[in-house]
Amino acid sequence: MARIRASCGTCGDVELTTAEVSVQICADDGQGSYSFRCPTCSVAVSKPAEARIIELLVSSGVRMSTWSMPAELAEPRTGDPITHDDLLDFHALLETEDWLDRLNRITRL
């Protein structure tokens, strides 16, 4: 089994097996990263990786998964940005007993 050397921000260099590392690829833009849990301090570590590193890890037996950007990122944005006052108003609304009915009335198109 291949041994992989990676770096933990707390412990420095650590050695891992292929089963302890995973690779993630974004299906939308091809950006990749790898992640692992440090065998010394148990901190979850995730680092960006170039295509050549991804290829090396996967060819060594590291499992790979793909993910996609949420569709909401492509939705058009209209209206003014939410302000601090908007958040305070929403918080006050949530403290009322009929908040859901009031919210439905306010947001009905």
C-alpha positions in Angstrom: 0.0 0.0 0.0 1.3 3.4 -0.9 2.3 5.9 1.8 1.4 9.5 1.3 3.2 12.4 3.0 1.1 15.4 3.7 1.2 18.4 6.0 -0.9 19.1 9.1 -1.1 22.8 10.2 -0.7 21.7 13.8 1.7 18.7 13.6 3.7 19.3 10.4 4.5 16.4 8.1 2.5 13.2 8.6 2.4 9.9 6.8 -0.9 8.5 5.6 -2.2 5.5 3.8 -4.3 5.8 0.6 -7.4 4.8 2.6 -6.8 7.8 4.9 -6.9 10.4 2.1 -9.7 11.5 -0.2 -9.7 13.6 -3.3 -12.6 16.0 -4.2 -13.1 17.5 -7.7 -15.6 20.2 -8.6 -17.4 19.0 -11.8 -18.1 22.7 -12.8 -14.6 24.1 -12.8 -12.3 21.2 -12.4 -10.7 22.6 -9.2 -9.5 19.8 -6.9 -8.6 19.3 -3.3 -7.5 16.5 -1.0 -8.5 15.9 2.6 -7.5 13.7 5.5 -7.8 13.5 9.3 -4.4 14.0 10.9 -3.3 10.7 12.5 -1.6 12.6 15.3 -4.0 15.3 16.4 -7.2 14.2 14.6 -7.8 17.6 13.0 -9.6 17.5 9.7 -7.3 19.0 7.0 -8.3 20.0 3.5 -5.9 21.5 0.9 -6.3 22.6 -2.7 -4.4 20.6 -5.2 -3.3 21.0 -8.8 -4.3 18.5 -11.4 -0.9 16.7 -11.4 -1.2 16.1 -7.6 -4.8 14.8 -8.0 -3.7 12.4 -10.7 -0.8 11.1 -8.6 -3.1 10.6 -5.6 -5.8 8.8 -7.6 -3.3 6.7 -9.4 -1.9 5.6 -6.0 -5.4 4.4 -5.0 -6.9 7.4 -3.2 -10.7 7.5 -3.6 -12.1 10.4 -5.6 -15.5 12.1 -5.4 -17.0 14.8 -7.5 -19.3 17.6 -6.4 -21.1 20.4 -8.2 -21.7 24.1 -7.3 -25.2 24.7 -6.0 -27.7 25.8 -8.7 -28.5 28.9 -6.6 -25.2 30.5 -7.5 -26.4 30.8 -11.1 -29.7 32.5 -10.1 -30.1 36.2 -10.9 -29.8 38.5 -7.9 -32.2 41.4 -7.7 -33.0 43.9 -5.0 -30.9 45.6 -2.4 -28.5 43.6 -0.3 -29.7 42.6 3.2 -28.7 45.1 5.8 -28.0 44.7 9.5 -31.4 46.4 10.2 -33.1 43.8 8.0 -31.5 41.0 10.1 -32.7 42.7 13.3 -36.2 43.1 11.9 -36.3 39.4 10.9 -35.0 38.4 14.4 -37.8 40.5 16.0 -40.3 38.8 13.6 -39.2 35.3 14.7 -39.8 36.2 18.3 -43.6 36.6 17.7 -46.0 33.7 18.0 -47.5 34.1 14.6 -44.2 34.7 12.8 -44.8 32.2 10.0 -48.2 33.6 9.1 -46.8 37.2 9.2 -43.8 36.1 7.1 -46.1 34.5 4.5 -48.2 37.7 4.3 -45.1 39.9 3.9 -43.5 37.7 1.2 -46.5 36.8 -0.9 -46.0 37.9 -4.5 
